[in-house]
Every structure is written in C-alpha cells, then in structure tokens.
Amino acid sequence: GDTDRWVSNAGLDYLSASHDRYKGLVVRRSILFVKPDYWLVRDEITGEGSHTYDQNWHFPEDAGITEDTSTHAVRTNYPDGNLLLLPVNPSGLESQETEFRIAKKRMAAGYGEVTSKGWQYRRVGATPCVFETLLYPYKGASAPNVSVRQLSQPADGFTAVEVRNGKARDYIVISHSGPRSMRMAQPLIEAEGEIAVIRTIDGRPMRVSGARLKSVKLAGKVLVDEAEPREDLDRVTGG
C-alpha cells in the first residue's frame, strides 16, 4: 500500500495509508495515537458493489479474550497488563470469535504453529463501509471505565468521537479530505483544519494537539486562533 499522510508531535501520531489490491475497492487504514494513552483505528472501504467486510484482530493464544455483548467491546485477561477494544459504532456490527494460526517464533525454521482465538467484526452491505475501533491499553486485571461515543454522521465527511475515562474527556476531530471547517452541535465544537484532539479534565480544556490546524473552539471558548494553519500543533492550555 501507499502511505498518504504521516504527522507526529508531542500530543499525537497520525498515519493514513491505503491499497487497492481488492478488485474495484480501495481500503484505507488511519491510525491516531493520542499520546500516551490509546489508539483510534479507522478502516474505510470504498468502491463499487455490496460485500461482506471482515475486520480481524489477532491475539496470542493465552490472551483469554472476552466480549461485552452489549457494546461488542473485547478485552484480554492477563493478570498485569491488558488491552480493551471498543467499537465506536456497534450498530449493525456482527461480532464473533474466530480461530487462526500463529507462529510462536517468527522465522524460526521447524518451529510449529499454534491455534489461537481472535476476534472478528463484520459488516455487510454497499460501499462505503467503515470500522472505527478504540484500542485502550491498561495495567492490572480490571478494565477501566472507558467509553467512546460517535459525534459525527457519515454525511459530515469527517470523523468526530468522544472518549471518556473518569474525569478526562477527549474530543477527536479528523478530516479525511484535507483541511476543512468542521462543526458539531453537541457539544459545540468548531475546528478549521485537518486534525484536532482536545483533552478536557472536569470539563476544562487542558491540551490541544493537531495538524494543519488554524482554529479550534469548544463551547464558544477559543483554544486555537492562528493567522495561518499550523502544520504541527501541540499546546497545553491549562484550562
């Protein structure tokens, strides 16, 4: 595939890449790393026709993965460190375990494979098809009270999500067609640019990170106001 976009600063990493190895389709994966806490992965399939789309997640054989059937969230069950996968929009999403083979040691001649349990998310229908998944690592055996909520609609032409964990609430806005004006009503967020990540604690904005960002407002409060778009922005606002 081709790397189409790559940006990195103290607040985030963002990578977007695509390939067209499925006939008549383009598959694009975009990964946003909100440092140092979690990843937002977006898979978008565009093209022609109706299809069955499978998004497969592979795990080691001892991960002991389990699912929350109400949200289709999946987690590992190690004693000390784990990973939580949360679909941003579980509506219409099929969710099931799947079996696959993994090599215990890659490139080790004569070393056999083992069977492992993975997880599969599936959608069926016409293009475009989108999977958005939050990957949240955490220490210990108890999962944190993390939730994710979609703020945007497909017709908006951009991704907007809210991520909650305790007193922290992040608002993420990503344009997939270059810098543009983006607006959500609830909560009121106005951004002009390509990527904006707004971190709040107890409702107070503490940090803004982004790319090709000219302006950001949260509930009418100006957080970024630049004369020209900033290619790479990371700013602690201090509330």
C-alpha positions in Angstrom: 0.0 0.0 0.0 0.8 3.7 0.0 1.4 6.0 2.9 -0.7 9.0 2.2 -0.3 11.0 5.5 2.1 11.0 8.4 2.3 13.5 11.2 3.9 13.4 14.7 4.2 15.7 17.6 4.3 15.5 21.4 0.5 15.1 21.6 -0.3 12.7 18.8 0.9 10.5 15.9 -1.3 10.1 12.8 -0.8 7.7 9.9 -3.1 7.1 7.0 -2.3 4.5 4.3 -4.3 2.7 1.5 -4.2 -0.1 -1.0 -6.3 -1.3 -4.0 -5.4 -5.0 -4.0 -9.1 -6.0 -3.8 -10.6 -5.6 -7.3 -12.8 -2.5 -7.5 -12.1 -1.4 -3.9 -9.8 0.9 -2.0 -9.0 0.0 1.6 -7.7 2.8 3.8 -6.5 2.4 7.4 -5.9 5.6 9.5 -4.4 5.3 13.0 -4.4 8.1 15.5 -2.2 7.7 18.6 -3.4 10.1 21.4 -0.2 10.1 23.5 0.4 8.3 25.8 -3.0 6.7 26.3 -4.7 5.0 23.3 -5.2 4.5 19.6 -8.2 5.2 17.3 -8.1 2.9 14.2 -10.4 3.7 11.2 -10.8 1.3 8.3 -12.7 2.6 5.3 -13.5 0.6 2.2 -14.7 2.5 -0.8 -15.5 1.4 -4.4 -18.4 -0.5 -6.1 -20.9 -3.1 -5.1 -22.1 -4.8 -2.0 -19.8 -7.0 0.0 -19.1 -8.8 3.3 -16.3 -6.9 5.2 -14.3 -8.6 8.0 -12.1 -6.8 10.4 -9.9 -9.4 12.2 -8.0 -8.9 15.4 -5.3 -11.4 16.3 -4.2 -12.2 19.8 -1.7 -14.5 21.5 -3.1 -17.9 22.4 -3.0 -17.1 26.2 -4.9 -13.8 25.9 -8.2 -15.2 27.2 -10.3 -12.6 25.3 -13.9 -12.0 26.3 -16.6 -9.8 24.9 -19.2 -7.4 26.4 -22.2 -8.4 24.3 -24.0 -5.1 24.9 -21.2 -3.0 23.4 -19.2 -5.6 21.5 -16.1 -4.4 23.4 -13.4 -7.1 23.6 -10.7 -7.3 26.2 -7.7 -9.5 27.1 -7.5 -11.1 30.5 -3.9 -11.1 31.7 -3.1 -10.5 35.4 -0.9 -7.5 34.9 -1.5 -5.7 31.6 -4.3 -5.8 29.1 -5.9 -4.3 26.0 -9.5 -3.1 25.6 -11.1 -2.9 22.1 -14.2 -0.7 21.8 -16.1 -0.3 18.5 -17.1 3.3 18.1 -20.4 2.5 16.4 -21.6 -1.0 17.3 -24.9 -0.5 15.4 -25.3 -3.2 12.7 -21.9 -4.7 13.7 -21.6 -8.5 13.8 -19.2 -9.6 16.4 -17.8 -13.1 16.9 -14.7 -15.0 17.9 -12.6 -16.6 15.2 -9.8 -19.1 15.1 -6.4 -18.6 13.4 -2.9 -19.9 13.5 0.1 -18.1 14.9 3.9 -18.8 14.8 5.4 -19.0 18.3 8.7 -17.6 16.9 8.7 -15.9 13.6 11.3 -17.0 11.0 12.3 -19.9 13.3 12.7 -22.9 11.0 11.0 -26.0 12.1 9.1 -24.3 14.9 5.4 -25.3 14.7 2.4 -23.0 14.7 -0.3 -23.0 17.4 -4.0 -22.3 17.3 -5.2 -19.1 18.8 -8.5 -17.3 19.3 -9.0 -13.9 17.7 -12.0 -11.6 17.2 -13.9 -10.7 14.1 -16.1 -7.7 13.5 -18.2 -7.9 10.3 -20.4 -5.6 8.3 -22.5 -6.4 5.2 -23.7 -4.0 2.5 -22.8 -1.5 -0.1 -19.7 0.7 0.0 -18.5 2.8 1.6 -18.0 0.7 4.8 -16.3 2.0 7.9 -15.0 0.3 11.0 -13.8 2.6 13.8 -12.2 1.0 16.9 -10.6 2.3 20.0 -7.6 0.4 21.4 -7.1 1.2 25.0 -4.2 -0.5 26.9 -4.3 -0.6 30.7 -2.4 -2.0 33.7 -3.8 -4.6 36.1 -6.6 -7.1 35.6 -9.6 -4.7 36.0 -10.7 -2.8 32.9 -11.0 1.0 33.3 -14.4 2.6 32.9 -13.6 3.8 29.3 -16.4 4.7 26.8 -16.4 6.0 23.3 -19.2 7.9 21.5 -19.6 8.8 17.9 -20.4 12.5 17.4 -20.3 12.8 13.6 -22.6 11.4 10.9 -21.5 9.7 7.7 -22.7 12.7 5.6 -20.5 15.1 7.6 -17.4 13.9 5.7 -15.2 13.8 8.8 -14.8 11.7 12.0 -15.7 13.1 15.4 -15.7 11.0 18.6 -15.7 11.5 22.3 -13.5 9.3 24.6 -14.3 9.2 28.3 -12.2 7.9 31.2 -13.0 9.1 34.6 -12.6 12.9 34.8 -10.9 13.0 31.4 -12.9 13.6 28.2 -11.2 13.8 24.8 -12.8 15.2 21.7 -11.3 14.0 18.4 -12.0 15.5 15.0 -10.4 14.3 11.8 -11.0 15.3 8.2 -10.3 12.6 5.6 -10.2 15.0 2.7 -7.6 17.6 3.8 -8.1 20.8 5.9 -11.7 22.0 6.2 -14.3 23.5 8.5 -15.8 21.0 10.9 -18.6 21.7 13.4 -20.6 19.6 15.9 -23.5 20.9 17.9 -23.5 18.7 21.0 -21.0 19.5 22.4 -20.4 22.6 20.4 -17.0 22.1 18.7 -15.8 24.3 15.8 -12.5 23.5 14.1 -10.8 24.6 10.9 -8.0 22.2 9.9 -7.3 18.5 9.4 -6.9 17.0 12.9 -7.8 18.3 16.3 -7.6 16.5 19.6 -9.0 18.4 22.6 -8.3 17.0 26.1 -10.5 18.2 29.0 -10.5 17.4 32.7 -13.7 18.1 34.6 -14.9 20.0 31.5 -11.9 22.3 31.4 -9.7 22.2 28.2 -6.2 21.2 29.1 -4.5 20.5 25.8 -5.0 20.8 22.1 -3.0 18.8 19.5 -3.5 18.8 15.8 -2.3 19.1 12.2 -2.9 21.7 9.6 -4.9 23.5 12.3 -6.0 27.1 12.1 -8.7 27.5 14.7 -10.5 25.5 17.5 -13.4 26.5 19.7 -15.0 24.4 22.4 -18.4 25.6 23.7 -17.5 29.1 22.3 -14.1 29.3 24.0 -11.2 30.0 21.7 -8.5 27.4 22.1 -6.5 28.0 18.9 -6.6 31.0 16.6 -3.8 31.2 14.1 -3.3 33.6 11.2 -2.2 30.6 9.0 -2.8 26.8 9.5 -0.2 25.2 11.7 1.2 22.0 10.1 2.1 20.6 13.5 0.5 21.9 16.7 0.6 20.8 20.4 -0.4 23.3 23.0 -1.1 23.0 26.7 -4.0 25.3 27.6 -4.1 24.8 31.3 -7.9 25.1 31.5 
